[in-house]
Amino acid sequence: MNSNNYFKNLSDLPLTLNATQISQILGLSRAGAYNLLGSKNFPTLRVGKRKLVLRDKFIEWMEDNSGVAV
């Protein structure tokens, strides 16, 4: 994550995103991001107790759910 917690474009995103990063990107609270990570149709990757999403799957999910190419 870059130092100012702001991503200027999709190539700035790390390979995996956590709840804090998802909340920043989508403008959600952390609780909202965790709800999203726990939802059935979201491409969550579980690593131990951590919930992450792969950058490419996140972008694909945004495109599928917005109807707009990101």
Buried (B, 14 or more C-beta within 10 A) or exposed (E): BEEEEEBEEEEEBEEBBBBEBBBBBEEBEEEBBBEBBEEEEBBBEEEEEEBBBBBEBBBEBBEEEEEEEE
